[in-house]
Amino acid sequence: YTIIGAFVGLLIAVGAVALLEYLDNTVKADTDYQALTGTTLLSSIPTLAKLKDGASQVYEVSEPGSSAAEAVRLLRTNLEFAAAVAPIKTLAITSTAPSEGKSTVTANLGVVMAQAGFKTVIVDCDLRRPTQHKIFGVSNSRGLSHLLTHPEEDWESHAQRVALPGLVLIPSGPIPPNPADLLAVDAFDELLARISADADIVILDTS
């Protein structure tokens, strides 16, 4: 009876593990993204050791010869090739988990796009933990949250000029109590359409 009970328990455990694995549809670090999405890899950006928060995150300016900076320039080139097939006016940068470098990639991609002559607008859409204003060292007193609650205002009045010509930043603005609801309103789509009409590319730093 003990042997039979152990065998039945093992079968149940194996079945439960197999069922949980089958039902698990989350994206993981070792996921084969090319097979999952049916698309090609545009660039693989390595992490930089001892990267501090703030201006040093813009390594396209501070460390233009680094492998990460070169990888971002490759990403820009491949995006240009992709845009030849279908124009890219807005591009959202996201990640599977916090602190994976999406805001750093967003900032550096915006820099290399501007360096290539594109009128580039970075919009910080992370209304919970905004970062772009810290990276570029600008005020966050006005920005996206104010534009969404006051859609009649001109978006350029909330845009911050940074040191690089051709690149402007719309910070997140004051953090609202309902960020998800605020981004779901029609005013957000209308705002993106207005910005896209005045810029070559709009890069969204998402949550």
C-alpha positions in Angstrom: 0.0 0.0 0.0 2.9 2.4 0.8 4.5 1.7 -2.6 1.2 2.1 -4.4 0.5 5.4 -2.5 3.9 6.8 -3.3 3.5 5.9 -7.0 0.0 7.5 -7.2 1.3 10.6 -5.4 4.2 10.8 -7.9 1.8 10.6 -10.8 -0.4 13.3 -9.3 2.6 15.6 -8.7 3.9 15.1 -12.3 0.5 15.7 -13.7 0.1 18.9 -11.6 3.5 20.2 -12.8 2.7 19.4 -16.4 -0.6 21.2 -16.1 0.9 24.3 -14.5 3.6 24.4 -17.2 1.0 24.1 -19.9 -1.2 26.9 -18.5 1.8 29.2 -17.9 1.8 31.7 -20.8 4.0 34.4 -19.3 7.1 35.7 -21.1 10.4 34.8 -19.5 14.0 35.9 -19.9 14.9 32.7 -21.9 11.9 32.9 -24.2 12.7 32.6 -27.9 11.3 36.0 -28.9 12.0 35.6 -32.6 10.0 32.3 -32.7 7.3 33.8 -30.4 6.7 36.9 -32.5 7.8 35.7 -35.9 10.1 38.7 -36.4 13.8 39.3 -36.6 16.0 40.6 -33.8 16.8 44.3 -34.4 19.6 44.6 -31.9 20.9 43.1 -28.7 22.0 45.8 -26.2 24.4 44.8 -23.5 24.3 46.3 -20.0 27.0 48.7 -18.8 28.6 47.9 -15.5 28.4 50.5 -12.8 25.9 52.7 -14.7 24.7 55.4 -12.4 21.3 57.0 -12.5 21.0 60.4 -14.2 23.0 61.9 -17.1 25.4 59.0 -17.2 22.6 56.8 -18.5 22.8 58.6 -21.8 25.9 56.7 -22.8 25.5 57.8 -26.4 26.9 61.1 -25.2 29.2 60.0 -22.3 30.5 56.8 -23.8 29.8 56.8 -27.5 32.5 54.2 -28.2 31.0 51.6 -25.8 29.4 48.4 -27.0 26.0 49.5 -25.7 26.2 52.7 -27.6 27.1 50.9 -30.8 24.2 48.5 -30.3 21.7 51.4 -30.0 23.0 52.9 -33.2 22.5 49.5 -34.9 19.0 49.5 -33.5 18.4 52.9 -35.1 19.8 51.7 -38.5 17.5 48.6 -38.4 14.5 50.7 -37.5 15.2 52.9 -40.5 15.2 49.8 -42.7 12.0 48.6 -41.1 10.4 52.1 -41.7 11.2 51.8 -45.4 8.5 49.0 -45.6 6.0 50.7 -43.3 6.6 54.2 -41.8 7.2 54.2 -38.1 5.8 57.4 -36.4 5.4 56.1 -32.8 7.5 53.5 -31.0 6.7 52.2 -27.5 9.6 50.8 -25.4 8.7 48.4 -22.7 10.1 45.5 -20.7 9.0 42.3 -18.9 9.9 43.6 -15.5 11.1 46.8 -13.7 14.7 47.9 -13.8 15.6 46.1 -17.1 16.8 49.3 -18.8 13.9 50.4 -21.0 14.2 54.0 -19.9 17.9 54.0 -20.6 17.3 52.5 -24.1 14.5 55.0 -24.7 16.8 58.0 -23.8 19.7 56.7 -25.9 17.5 55.8 -28.9 16.1 59.3 -28.8 19.6 60.7 -28.8 20.8 58.7 -31.8 17.6 59.4 -33.7 18.1 63.1 -33.2 21.8 62.8 -34.2 20.7 61.2 -37.5 18.6 64.3 -38.2 15.2 63.1 -37.1 12.9 65.5 -35.2 12.4 63.2 -32.2 10.0 63.5 -29.2 10.4 61.3 -26.1 7.2 61.0 -24.1 7.5 59.6 -20.6 4.4 57.5 -20.2 5.4 55.8 -17.0 3.0 57.7 -14.7 4.0 55.6 -11.7 7.8 55.8 -11.6 8.8 58.4 -14.2 12.5 58.5 -15.1 13.2 60.5 -18.2 13.2 63.9 -16.4 15.9 62.6 -14.1 18.0 61.2 -17.0 17.9 64.5 -18.9 17.9 66.7 -15.8 14.8 68.7 -16.5 11.7 69.7 -14.4 8.8 67.3 -14.0 6.3 70.0 -12.9 4.5 69.9 -16.2 4.1 67.1 -18.8 1.9 64.3 -20.0 -0.5 64.1 -17.1 -1.3 67.8 -17.5 -1.8 67.4 -21.3 -4.2 64.6 -20.8 -6.3 66.5 -18.4 -6.1 69.7 -20.5 -6.2 68.4 -24.1 -6.8 71.9 -25.4 -3.3 73.0 -24.6 -0.4 72.9 -27.1 1.9 69.9 -26.5 5.0 72.0 -27.2 4.3 74.2 -24.2 4.9 71.1 -22.0 8.0 69.9 -24.0 11.4 70.3 -22.5 14.4 71.1 -24.7 17.5 69.1 -24.0 21.1 69.8 -24.9 20.9 67.9 -28.2 19.3 69.7 -31.2 16.3 67.9 -32.7 15.3 66.2 -29.4 12.6 67.3 -27.1 11.2 65.5 -24.0 7.6 65.5 -22.6 8.1 64.4 -19.0 5.4 62.5 -17.2 4.3 65.5 -15.2 2.7 65.2 -11.7 1.9 61.6 -10.9 -1.9 61.1 -11.0 -3.9 58.8 -8.7 -5.2 56.8 -11.7 -2.5 56.5 -14.3 -3.9 53.5 -16.1 -7.3 55.2 -16.5 -5.7 58.4 -17.7 -3.7 56.7 -20.4 -6.9 54.9 -21.6 -8.8 58.0 -22.5 -9.3 59.1 -26.1 -7.3 62.2 -25.4 -4.1 60.1 -25.3 -4.6 58.9 -28.9 -5.4 62.4 -30.0 -2.3 63.8 -28.3 -0.1 61.2 -30.0 -1.6 62.1 -33.3 -0.9 65.8 -32.8 2.7 65.1 -31.7 3.3 62.7 -34.6 2.1 65.3 -37.1 4.9 67.7 -35.9 7.7 65.1 -35.4 9.5 62.5 -37.4 9.3 59.9 -34.6 7.7 59.8 -31.1 9.3 57.4 -28.6 7.2 56.3 -25.7 8.8 55.2 -22.4 6.1 53.0 -20.9 5.6 51.3 -17.6 
